[in-house]
Amino acid sequence: MEIKRDYYLKELIDRIDNQLIKIITGIRRCGKSYLLNVIFKNYLKEQGIDEEHIIQLSLDENKNKKYLEPDVLDEYIRSLIKDKNKYYILLDEIQEVKDFESVLIGFMHIDNVEIYVTGSNSKFLSSDIVTEFRGRGDEIRIYPLSFAEFYSVYDGSEEIALSEYYTYGGLPLTVLSKTDNSKINYLKTQKDNVYINDIVDRNKVKNKEELEMLVQIIASDIGCLTNPLKLSNNFKERDKLSTMTDKTIYNYLGYLQDAFMIEKARRFDVRGKRFIETPQKYYFTDMGIRNSFLDFRQSEEISHTMENVIYIELKKRGYNVDVGSVEIREGDAKKQLEIDFVANKGNNKIYIQSALEMKTGEKVRQEQKSLLNVNDFFKKIIIVGDNIKRSRYDNGIILMSIYDFLLDDNSLEY
């Protein structure tokens, strides 16, 4: 069963001829290799590119072990370029090659090649790309399956599908697993043997248990404002002998972000047009990973889960996403109102509230209040958990169901 990933395929296609190394990144097991080796390769063949002009190597396979030496890889790739027609070099798990940066940069001097690579996030992160490639790399960040991608292969109602997506997330092999037990076992195995171990090995973390406890705390409080000092105090409340300082937690949070497990949403003062450095919110790249750290005990917290899923969907669609803060005056007092998301893409800005349900007039007024105190005319949307028909209030605020938002890539454009 093939799960189409048309959004990312288009991202790869659009970058053809940009004279940069195309670098596919993302959390482990999110489908990077399949995107490059199957989906993109099939596209090239459909465009009439013959097999001899598609040079493909999976560098984590034992049969290709000899190509992990940079000189051997360089000589092999060059030996396959026999004419002036364009060649597509597809290298999976490039971080396995010693000094891979210089090898790839060397290929850039060959006029008739396009270079696409994937890299494991344990050794090949966004920060590495900035440092090592110095403007020669073009990063394509991919996420686990969106709900629309998930639902394209799901046999059941939208409501049941979303409940399962909230619980087990969108890692492709999780989605393709047949039973709840197999999904849970797969996610726990990845959590225990891949995600945490990658971070520990790369960053030489000495206390693996404290790192895991930090992830559990963040997982319990997704959508809540926090900072390293508050998290350090949380550790001390759990264990008075804890030595976790705010500086250590700051570093650990950076490791988790570098490994694509979590993302940080900064607060933005909507009226003052400035960022508020602390506190921030943290969201998980995949809900299945989040729930695995909690042994699936808090997967029923639908309101926070829904907020997390909306955030990641906005990021997947290419938006920069912040948490909005609006200061208002009530009598003699000042009060801060929150807008869940301020989503920016180019000159387009959208204000979004996430509300599981709005069954009373008081709840409607509560969710609208911060939006109505924004002094501009950009689009304002409330996304609700009920499967309702899209509508618009007299004040211009749009009401949209989570299903319409997630299943229609153009849902924010109308």
C-alpha positions, 0 to 999 in steps of 0.5 A, a space after each residue: 500500500 503506497 501512501 502518497 506524499 504529494 506535498 513533499 514530492 512537489 517540494 522536490 520537483 520545484 527545486 530541480 535546477 536550483 543548483 543546490 544540494 537538496 537535503 531531506 530532513 525530519 524525525 526518524 521513521 517519518 518516511 524520508 527514504 521512501 520519499 526519495 527512493 520510491 516516490 521521487 524516483 518513480 516520478 523521474 521515471 514517469 518523466 522519461 528519465 532512464 535508469 542509467 541517469 538515476 544514480 541511487 545508493 542507500 548508504 546504510 545497506 551492508 552491500 554498499 559499505 565500501 562507499 562509506 569511504 569518501 574517495 571510493 564514493 566520489 570515484 564511483 559516482 563520477 564513473 557512472 556519469 558518461 554523457 552530458 545529459 542530466 543525472 540525478 544522484 539520490 543518496 540515502 543516509 549520507 551521514 554514514 559517509 566520512 567527510 560527506 560534505 566535501 564529497 557533495 560539494 565536489 559533485 556540485 562542480 559537475 554541470 549536469 547533476 542534481 543532488 538529493 540526499 537524506 540524513 539521519 537526525 542523529 548526525 545530520 541536523 538543521 544546524 549541521 546543514 547551516 554550518 557545513 554547507 554554507 549556503 549550498 544546501 536547500 533543506 526540505 523538512 518533512 513531517 510524519 503523515 498529515 491527517 489527510 495522508 493518514 486518512 487516504 489509506 484509512 478504512 473508516 469514518 473521519 471521526 474514528 480516524 481522527 481519534 486514532 490519529 490523535 492516539 497513534 500519530 502519523 509515522 508511516 509504519 505505525 499507520 500501516 500496523 494492523 492492531 492497537 497492540 502492534 502500534 503501541 509496541 512499535 512506538 515504544 520500541 522507537 521511543 526506547 531504541 531510537 529517539 532518546 538513544 540518538 540524542 544521548 549518543 550525539 550529545 553525550 548526555 550523561 543522565 538518560 533518565 532525566 532526559 526522558 523525564 523532561 520529555 514526559 513533563 513536556 508531553 504532559 503539558 503540551 500547549 502550556 506556557 513554560 520555560 527552563 526555570 519553571 521546568 527545573 522547579 518542576 523537577 525539584 517538586 518531583 525529586 528534592 535531590 534533583 540536580 537538573 538546572 535551568 541551564 541543563 534543561 535549556 540544553 536538553 530542549 535544544 537537543 530535542 528540537 534538533 532531533 525534530 522531536 519537539 518544536 518551540 512556539 514563541 510568544 508574539 505581542 500582536 499589538 507591540 509587534 515584538 517577540 516575548 522571549 519567555 515563556 514559550 510553548 512546546 509541541 510534539 512533531 508526532 502525537 504517537 511519539 508524545 503518547 509513547 512517553 506517557 505510556 498512552 495514559 493521557 491520549 484522551 486529553 483531546 483539547 491539547 492534542 487537537 491544538 498540537 495537531 493544528 500547530 504541526 499541520 500549519 508548520 507542514 503547510 509552510 507557515 511560521 507559527 507563533 503564540 499570540 499575546 494581546 494586551 487589553 485594559 479592563 477598568 484600571 487593570 491590564 490583561 493579557 489575552 492569548 491567541 493560540 496561533 499567529 500563522 505567517 507565510 510571506 505577506 499573509 497572516 492568519 489568527 487561529 483559535 483552537 476550541 474543542 467545542 463551543 456549545 454556549 454563548 459564553 464559550 463563543 465570546 471567550 474564544 472570540 475575545 482575543 481575536 476581536 482585540 487585534 487591530 488589523 484586518 487579517 483573517 481570523 479563524 476558530 477551529 472546533 472539534 465538532 464536524 460542523 459546516 463552515 460558517 462566518 460570524 457577523 464580525 467576520 470571524 470564520 468558524 471551521 471544523 478540525 476535519 475541514 481544516 485537516 482534510 483540505 490543504 486549501 482550507 485557509 485560503 477561502 
